Structures are given as C-alpha cells and as structure tokens.
Amino acid sequence: MIQTEMRRLYRNLVIGGVAITLFCYGIMSFSHNRFDDYQTKRLLSLDAQLSAVLLMSGGAQSLPESQFTWSTPVSEPLALSAIKKSISSVRIVSTSSGYDQAEFTAWPALVGSAKQKAFVFRVAPLMTRFLTTDTLSYEDKKQLLSAMSCVLTVAPSVDYSEFPIGVSVVQDKHGQPGFIWKDAAQPPMHFTVLQESVLSLPLIMVLVVGLGMVLMILFIWRELASLDVKRKKFESITRQIARGRSGLTKEIPDSSGTLKELAYSFDSMSSHIQRLLKVQREMINAISHELRTPIARLRFGLEMVKDEVDDGVLTTIEALEGDVEELNTLVDEVLTYGKLEDGSLELSFKEVPIHQIVEGILQHNHLLLQHLKVEVSIEKSDLVLADEHHLNRALQNLILNAAKYANSRIALTFFCDDERWQLDIEDDGPGIPLEDRDKVFIPFQRLDNSRTRASGGYGLGLAIVQRIAFWHGGAVLIEESQFGGAKFRFIWSRNQHQKTLS
C-alpha cells in the first residue's frame, strides 16, 4: 500500500512539475514577446517623432535613417508650437498587411509606414541628425526633446569631459540606450529612451518563477493533504474495528484503491473474529445455563442423602455441598460477565447515596471482614449517579478482593469533582507488581505470587468490575497503596455513562 501511494505521489509530482514548468514557460514567452512589442512600439514612436520634427522644421526632405517611408512630405516649415503639438499626438498603428503605421492626429497629412521592425540603436543616426541640424536652435531642440514621450533627461552623473563635441551613444548599467549631447557653447545634455516601461523583463521573470514555486508548493500541499485525509480515515477505520464495529461505509476516499482493499480486509477479519467470539460467548452461556439443571439436581440429591446417612458421612456431604455452591457461583459469574461483555444488560441510572451502598456491603460481609480494621472516609450526604445493583456488585468485588489479601487493614476513600466520582480501596497486603497490573482484569487470569487460588476466586471478579466501570463511563486503575499493598481506584463519569448496554 505505501509503495503504491508513494509511486502515485511521485507520478503526480512529476506530472504537476512538468505542467507548472510549461505554464511558467508559456507566461515568460508571452511576457517576453509583449515586452519586445512594447519596446518596438516605443522605438518606432521615437523614430516617428524625430522624423516628424526634421520633416516639419525643414531640416530634411528625405530620411533614409528612419524606419518609416513618409508618404506626404511637408512643403513648408511649421512653427515650433505646431511641431510640438503634432509630435505629442503621434500614435503607432499595426495594419493588416503586417506594417506599422505612424499617424499624427494633429497633422493628419503626415503618415509613415515602417519598412521593418526597429532595433534598439536604429534611432541613433536619426537622433544625431536631429541634434546636429542647423534649422533648429539649441533651446528649440531642448523644448522638442521634452515634448517627446520616449525621451527622459538624466541628471548629470558622469564626467562629460571625456566625450567629444557632438552626439555620443552610451548605455547605462542596465543596458538602457542613451545619448550625450555636447555643444561648444552650451552645457552638455544626457538623456535616455525607453525608460517608462510598465514592468521590466527581469521583474516579470522573478514574478513568474515565484508564481511557479507557489503553484508547486500548493500542489505538494494538496498531495500531502490528500495522504493525511486517507491516514485519518484509515485511523478512524482501525479504531472502529478495534471497538468491534463491522460493515464499514463504502465511501472511503482512496483513488488508488489500496486503502479500500486494506480497510475491507480488516473489516472482513474483524467480522470473522466477531463471529468467532459470538459463537464462543453463546457456547459458554449455553453451557452455563445447561449446568444449572445438574447443579440443582446435585443440591436436591445431597439434601436427600443427608437424611439417610450417619454423622461420619455427613461432613463429606456438607463438603460436597460447598463444592456445588462454588460451582453455582462460578456459573453465575460467567453469565454476569457474558452479559456485561456483549451488552445485553439494561442499566438503570439514578442518584444513590454512596455511603449507604458501602455500609450495606460491609454489613453483609462482616464475617469476612471481622479480622480487619476497615477505615471509611465517605460523607453520608454524598450522592452519585449510577446503576445501584451493578455499582454494588463492583464495589463488593473490590472490597472482598482487598479483604482476601490484606494483613490487618483496608481503607475506603471517596472523592468527587465536577467531572467524576472516585472510590479508592486500599489494603496492606503484598500488592501487585507493575508488570502484572493489567493482567488482573483478564478473565480467568491468575498471578504467580501470593494472590493465588489459595485465596479463592475464579479470576472473573475484577473483569466484571472493569466492565461495570466501562458502562459507567469510567475505568479501574491500580496503584501502590500508602499501606504497602494495592490501591484500586474505581472512577466513573458524571456525564458519560450509558443508560443501556445495547
């Protein structure tokens, strides 16, 4: 199952990784193309503005440096204000024939068509011609440069003395194109083009890589979350099986089917075990019920014989009657434990005084307890919610168990809080080793120490106590007593008891 799930996880991670990589590659390719188109549009816009200035000012009649073929040349030079208005209204339109067309809404007579796509420094010769033309003054050129949307003046940051008079093409540290214009009579100017991009390509690449990492993390989290859901579901199934439930739901989340197959295998095994246990309980109960008839006949027969024998045989008959009574008690305990185990008893919970139950047990068994000092720490006003008959049975088993092994004293102490009630039964006997404390609750289990068959009992008393505590929403714990023996803690809940065992 684990290997199948791991192979499925690796397969999904590889497929998901490839899909995310292709998705990121597509976004980066799309962004790169859009970035190139944007750069091309701005270069063409700058080309159109420079060309319009030269044509409208009379600085040139033809422009071989331009990417455009100008269909309508300007017949007469225009005023500076008209030129500034015209170049600020330029727009680049892509035609259906695959050419880029420059149009000026303020001067519609001037139209240019690009012969081919522009490159970064194809505008350099055109910029040089514009800055060196004699038809425009230095101030006019500065005003026109400030009106061009693709030109940005840069603050002085280099030693301009290293550059010759005229126009020099430079690049900044980011590879951005720029120009340094030195005039003999004027201060030098440094300006760049294409600075007003919305997003730079490196930033787009970083964002796409980050998006890919986020998608991959989300994909891995989804796969791990899916495995965790299956793990929790499988844990729930195993707990249900441990509680004895069979016939599990068919809606088990498992894409590969391995979890379903394993769950249903466990379910089938659980059902088979339950059938075996049911058969075993039914057989034990049937045998116990059937034993009642011969036991009754033995009792009757022994009573009849007692009247016909002499005093020498009477002692033997009385011993046999004790054995028959012991056998009858064993049958009763087996039947009681069987009913508690399979939940066929009905419990009646009501408020009862715990002091009255304990006093009744002590008085009823005073002959067995007369050689011991019994200390009781229970308030007469303490009330508990319990099934009186079965609580009495459980506490009697615990008290008699302590009496069997105590040397001289036992102590009964009652505690309560907002969540539970607790009765501690302690003795000063030999105690129970830590490694054997779980064994005493196993039916018919006997310990290899001083707590042996010589003390009497059948190994069912504490098992019955544990089942009664369970149906009261509690448990029985074993600790070391302050007197040196064993301390049994009978704990039951205030709000988790079950009214029926069905």
C-alpha positions in Angstrom: 0.0 0.0 0.0 2.7 2.5 1.0 4.8 1.8 -2.2 1.7 2.3 -4.3 0.8 5.6 -2.6 4.4 6.8 -2.9 4.5 5.9 -6.6 1.3 7.7 -7.2 2.7 10.7 -5.3 5.9 10.8 -7.3 3.9 10.4 -10.5 1.6 13.3 -9.7 4.6 15.4 -8.6 6.4 14.8 -11.9 3.3 15.5 -13.9 2.4 18.5 -11.9 6.0 19.8 -12.1 6.1 19.4 -15.8 2.7 21.1 -16.2 3.8 24.0 -13.9 7.1 24.4 -15.8 5.3 24.5 -19.2 2.8 27.0 -17.7 5.6 29.3 -16.5 7.5 28.9 -19.8 4.3 30.0 -21.6 3.8 33.0 -19.4 7.5 34.0 -19.8 7.4 33.6 -23.5 4.2 35.6 -23.7 5.7 38.3 -21.5 8.9 38.4 -23.5 7.0 38.9 -26.7 4.8 41.6 -25.2 7.9 43.3 -23.8 9.6 43.2 -27.2 6.5 44.5 -28.8 6.3 47.3 -26.2 10.0 48.2 -26.8 9.5 48.1 -30.5 6.4 50.4 -30.3 8.3 53.0 -28.3 11.3 52.9 -30.6 9.0 53.4 -33.6 7.2 56.2 -31.7 10.6 57.9 -31.1 11.6 57.4 -34.7 8.3 58.9 -35.9 8.7 61.9 -33.5 12.3 62.6 -34.6 11.3 62.2 -38.3 8.3 64.5 -37.9 10.5 67.2 -36.3 13.0 67.0 -39.1 10.4 67.0 -41.9 8.1 69.7 -40.3 11.1 72.0 -39.5 12.6 71.8 -42.9 15.7 70.1 -41.6 15.4 67.2 -44.1 13.4 66.3 -47.2 14.1 62.6 -47.0 15.1 60.4 -44.2 17.0 57.2 -45.1 17.8 56.8 -41.4 14.2 56.4 -40.5 12.3 53.1 -40.3 9.3 54.8 -42.0 8.6 55.7 -45.5 6.8 59.0 -45.4 4.0 59.3 -47.9 3.3 63.0 -47.7 6.3 65.3 -47.1 5.9 68.7 -45.6 6.0 71.5 -48.1 6.8 74.4 -45.8 8.4 74.5 -42.3 6.0 74.7 -39.4 6.1 76.8 -36.3 7.6 75.3 -33.2 4.3 75.2 -31.3 2.7 73.3 -34.2 5.6 70.8 -34.3 5.3 70.2 -30.5 1.6 69.6 -30.8 2.0 67.3 -33.7 4.7 65.0 -32.2 2.8 64.7 -28.9 -0.2 63.3 -30.9 1.7 60.5 -32.6 0.3 57.0 -32.5 1.6 53.7 -33.9 -1.0 51.5 -35.6 -0.4 48.0 -36.9 -2.0 47.3 -40.2 -3.4 44.1 -41.6 -0.6 43.9 -44.1 2.0 43.5 -41.3 3.4 47.0 -41.3 3.5 49.6 -38.5 2.0 52.9 -39.5 2.8 56.3 -37.8 -0.1 58.7 -37.7 -0.3 62.3 -36.3 -3.8 63.3 -35.3 -2.8 67.0 -35.0 -1.2 66.8 -38.5 -3.0 64.0 -40.5 -1.3 64.9 -43.7 1.9 63.3 -42.5 1.8 59.5 -42.5 4.6 57.0 -42.4 4.8 53.2 -42.9 7.6 51.2 -41.2 9.6 49.1 -43.6 10.7 46.6 -40.9 10.9 46.1 -37.2 13.1 48.6 -35.4 16.1 47.7 -33.2 17.4 49.5 -30.2 20.0 51.7 -31.8 18.5 52.2 -35.2 17.3 55.6 -33.9 20.8 56.7 -33.1 21.6 58.1 -36.6 18.2 59.8 -36.6 18.8 61.4 -33.2 22.3 62.5 -34.3 20.8 64.2 -37.4 18.1 65.9 -35.3 20.6 67.2 -32.7 23.1 68.5 -35.3 20.6 70.1 -37.7 21.0 73.9 -38.2 17.3 74.6 -38.8 16.6 74.5 -35.0 18.2 76.4 -32.2 19.5 74.8 -29.0 16.5 75.9 -27.0 14.1 74.7 -29.7 15.8 71.3 -29.6 15.5 71.2 -25.7 11.8 72.0 -25.9 11.2 69.4 -28.6 13.1 66.7 -26.6 11.0 67.5 -23.5 7.8 67.1 -25.7 8.9 63.6 -26.9 7.2 60.9 -24.7 10.0 58.4 -25.2 12.9 60.7 -24.1 13.9 61.3 -20.5 16.5 63.7 -19.4 19.0 62.3 -16.9 20.7 64.3 -14.1 24.5 64.7 -14.6 26.2 61.6 -13.3 29.3 61.2 -15.5 32.3 63.2 -16.4 31.3 64.8 -19.7 34.8 66.0 -20.4 35.7 62.5 -21.7 33.1 62.8 -24.5 33.8 64.7 -27.8 31.8 67.6 -29.1 28.6 66.3 -30.8 26.4 63.3 -30.1 27.7 60.2 -28.3 25.7 57.0 -27.9 26.0 55.4 -24.4 24.4 52.6 -22.4 23.7 52.7 -18.7 24.5 49.8 -16.3 21.1 48.2 -17.1 21.8 48.2 -20.8 19.4 51.1 -21.5 20.3 53.2 -24.6 21.1 56.9 -24.1 22.8 59.9 -25.7 25.2 62.6 -24.5 24.9 65.8 -26.5 27.8 68.3 -26.2 27.7 71.7 -27.8 30.7 74.0 -27.7 28.6 77.0 -26.5 26.1 75.1 -24.3 26.2 72.8 -21.3 26.1 69.1 -22.2 22.8 67.1 -22.0 22.3 63.4 -21.1 19.1 61.7 -22.0 17.8 58.2 -22.4 15.0 56.4 -24.2 12.5 53.7 -23.3 12.5 54.4 -19.5 8.8 54.4 -19.0 8.1 50.7 -19.3 5.3 49.2 -17.1 7.3 46.2 -15.9 10.8 45.2 -16.6 11.6 41.8 -18.1 13.7 40.7 -15.1 10.9 41.6 -12.7 8.4 39.6 -14.9 10.8 36.6 -14.8 11.1 36.9 -11.0 7.3 37.1 -10.6 6.8 34.1 -12.9 9.4 32.0 -11.1 7.8 33.0 -7.8 4.3 32.0 -9.1 5.7 28.7 -10.3 7.2 28.0 -6.8 3.8 28.9 -5.2 1.9 26.6 -7.5 4.4 23.8 -6.9 4.1 24.3 -3.1 0.3 24.3 -3.3 0.4 21.1 -5.5 2.7 19.3 -3.0 0.5 20.5 -0.1 -2.6 19.2 -1.9 -1.0 15.8 -2.3 0.2 15.7 1.3 -3.2 16.8 2.5 -4.8 14.0 0.4 -2.5 11.5 2.1 -3.3 12.9 5.5 -7.0 12.6 4.8 -6.5 9.0 3.9 -4.4 8.4 7.0 -7.0 9.9 9.3 -9.7 7.9 7.6 -7.7 4.7 8.0 -7.1 5.5 11.6 -10.8 6.0 12.1 -11.5 2.7 10.4 -9.0 0.8 12.6 -10.5 2.4 15.7 -13.9 1.3 14.6 -12.6 -2.2 14.0 -10.9 -2.1 17.4 -14.3 -1.2 19.0 -15.8 -4.2 17.3 -17.7 -2.5 14.5 -18.2 -4.3 11.3 -19.9 -3.3 8.0 -17.8 -0.2 7.2 -19.0 2.5 4.9 -18.3 2.1 1.2 -17.4 5.7 0.8 -13.7 5.5 1.6 -11.6 8.3 -0.1 -8.9 6.4 -2.0 -8.1 7.0 -5.6 -5.7 4.0 -6.0 -8.0 1.5 -4.2 -5.2 0.2 -1.9 -6.7 1.8 1.2 -10.2 0.5 0.4 -8.8 -3.0 -0.1 -6.9 -3.0 3.1 -9.8 -1.5 5.0 -12.2 -4.1 3.8 -9.7 -6.8 4.5 -9.5 -5.6 8.1 -13.3 -5.3 8.2 -13.7 -8.9 7.0 -11.2 -10.1 9.5 -13.0 -8.1 12.3 -16.3 -9.6 11.2 -14.8 -13.1 11.3 -13.3 -12.5 14.7 -16.7 -11.2 16.0 -18.4 -14.3 14.7 -16.0 -16.5 16.5 -16.3 -14.5 19.7 -20.1 -14.6 19.4 -20.0 -18.3 18.9 -17.7 -18.6 21.9 -19.9 -16.5 24.1 -23.0 -18.3 23.0 -21.4 -21.6 23.8 -20.2 -20.5 27.2 -23.6 -19.1 28.1 -25.3 -22.2 26.8 -23.0 -24.4 28.8 -23.5 -22.2 31.9 -27.3 -22.4 31.5 -27.2 -26.1 31.0 -25.1 -26.6 34.1 -27.8 -25.1 36.3 -30.0 -28.1 35.9 -27.4 -30.8 37.0 -26.3 -28.4 39.8 -29.9 -28.2 41.1 -30.2 -31.9 40.9 -27.0 -32.4 42.8 -28.2 -30.0 45.5 -31.5 -31.8 45.8 -29.8 -35.2 45.8 -27.3 -34.2 48.5 -30.2 -32.8 50.7 -31.9 -36.2 50.3 -28.8 -38.2 51.2 -28.1 -36.1 54.3 -31.2 -37.5 55.9 -30.2 -41.1 55.3 -26.5 -41.2 56.4 -24.8 -41.2 59.7 -22.8 -38.4 61.2 -19.5 -39.7 59.8 -20.6 -39.3 56.2 -22.4 -36.0 56.9 -19.2 -34.0 57.0 -18.3 -35.3 53.5 -21.7 -34.4 52.1 -21.5 -30.9 53.5 -18.1 -30.5 51.8 -19.7 -31.7 48.6 -22.5 -29.1 49.0 -19.8 -26.4 49.3 -18.3 -27.6 46.1 -21.7 -27.5 44.4 -22.3 -23.9 45.7 -18.9 -22.9 44.4 -19.7 -24.3 41.0 -23.0 -22.5 41.1 -21.3 -19.2 42.0 -18.9 -19.7 39.1 -21.8 -20.2 36.7 -23.4 -17.0 37.9 -20.2 -15.0 37.4 -19.7 -16.4 33.9 -23.2 -15.5 32.9 -22.9 -12.0 34.5 -19.6 -11.3 32.7 -21.0 -12.6 29.4 -24.0 -10.2 29.7 -21.7 -7.2 30.5 -19.4 -8.1 27.7 -22.0 -8.4 24.9 -24.1 -5.5 26.2 -27.3 -7.4 26.8 -28.0 -5.9 30.2 -30.1 -2.8 30.8 -28.8 -0.4 33.3 -31.0 1.9 35.4 -29.2 5.1 36.5 -30.4 7.1 39.4 -29.0 9.1 42.3 -28.0 6.9 45.2 -26.0 7.6 48.4 -22.6 6.0 48.1 -22.2 5.8 51.9 -25.3 3.6 52.1 -24.0 1.2 49.4 -20.6 0.8 51.1 -22.2 0.3 54.5 -24.5 -2.3 53.1 -21.6 -4.2 51.6 -19.6 -4.1 54.9 -22.6 -5.3 57.0 -23.4 -8.1 54.6 -19.8 -9.4 54.6 -19.0 -8.6 58.2 -17.9 -12.2 58.9 -15.2 -11.9 56.1 -14.1 -8.5 57.4 -14.2 -9.0 61.1 -10.5 -9.7 61.4 -9.6 -6.5 59.6 -9.6 -2.8 60.5 -11.8 -1.1 58.0 -11.4 2.7 57.6 -14.2 4.5 55.7 -13.9 8.2 54.5 -17.2 8.9 52.9 -19.7 11.7 53.7 -23.2 10.5 54.3 -24.6 13.3 52.2 -22.5 12.2 49.1 -24.8 11.2 46.2 -23.7 9.5 42.9 -25.4 8.7 39.6 -25.1 5.0 38.9 -26.9 1.7 38.4 -27.2 0.7 42.1 -27.2 -3.0 41.6 -24.1 -3.2 39.4 -22.3 -0.5 41.3 -22.9 -2.5 44.5 -21.6 -5.6 42.7 -18.4 -3.9 41.5 -17.6 -2.3 44.9 -18.3 -5.6 46.7 -15.9 -7.4 44.4 -13.2 -4.7 45.1 -13.7 -4.7 48.8 -13.7 -8.5 49.1 -10.7 -8.7 46.9 -8.9 -6.3 49.2 -10.1 -8.3 52.2 -8.6 -11.5 50.8 -5.0 -10.1 50.6 -5.0 -7.5 53.5 -2.9 -8.3 56.5 -4.7 -6.1 59.0 -6.4 -3.2 57.4 -8.2 -1.8 54.4 -9.3 1.8 53.7 -12.2 3.2 51.6 -11.9 6.8 50.5 -14.4 8.7 48.3 -13.6 11.7 46.1 -15.6 13.8 43.7 -15.3 16.8 41.4 -17.2 18.5 38.6 -16.4 15.7 36.1 -16.2 12.4 38.0 -16.7 10.3 41.2 -13.9 8.1 42.6 -13.7 5.5 45.3 -10.3 4.2 46.4 -9.9 0.8 48.0 -6.6 0.1 49.7 -5.1 -2.8 51.6 -1.8 -3.5 53.4 -1.2 -6.9 51.6 1.6 -8.0 49.3 0.5 -5.6 46.5 0.6 -6.2 42.7 3.8 -5.8 40.6 3.6 -3.0 38.0 4.0 -5.5 35.1 1.1 -7.6 36.4 -1.5 -4.9 36.9 -3.1 -5.2 33.5 -3.3 -9.0 33.8 -5.7 -9.0 36.8 -8.5 -7.7 34.6 -8.2 -10.6 32.1 -10.9 -13.2 32.7 -9.7 -16.4 34.5 -6.2 -14.9 34.7 -4.3 -15.7 37.8 -1.0 -14.2 39.1 2.0 -16.3 40.1 2.5 -14.8 43.5 0.8 -14.7 46.9 -2.5 -13.8 45.1 -3.2 -17.4 44.0 -6.1 -19.8 44.1 -5.4 -20.4 47.7 -7.1 -17.1 48.3 -10.2 -18.3 46.5 -12.0 -16.8 43.5 -12.2 -17.7 39.8 -10.5 -14.8 38.0 -13.7 -13.1 37.0 -14.4 -10.7 39.8 -12.1 -7.9 38.6 -13.0 -8.5 35.0 -16.6 -7.9 36.0 -15.6 -4.7 37.9 -13.8 -3.4 34.8 -16.8 -3.9 32.5 -19.2 -2.2 35.0 -16.8 0.8 35.2 -16.7 0.9 31.4 -20.5 1.0 31.1 -20.5 3.8 33.7 -18.2 5.9 31.6 -15.1 5.2 33.7 -12.3 2.9 34.5 -10.4 0.9 37.2 -6.8 1.9 37.9 -4.3 0.1 40.1 -1.6 1.9 42.1 0.6 1.2 45.1 -1.1 1.8 48.4 0.3 4.1 51.1 0.0 1.0 53.4 2.3 -1.1 51.1 -0.4 -3.1 49.4 -2.6 -2.4 46.3 -4.8 0.6 45.7 -7.8 0.1 43.3 -9.3 3.3 42.0 -12.9 2.9 40.8 -13.6 6.0 38.7 -16.9 6.8 36.8 -18.0 9.9 34.9 -20.8 12.3 35.8 -21.9 12.7 32.2 -20.6 9.9 30.0 -22.5 6.9 31.5 -24.7 4.8 29.2 -28.3 4.1 30.1 -28.3 0.8 28.2 -25.7 -1.6 27.0 -27.4 -2.2 23.7 
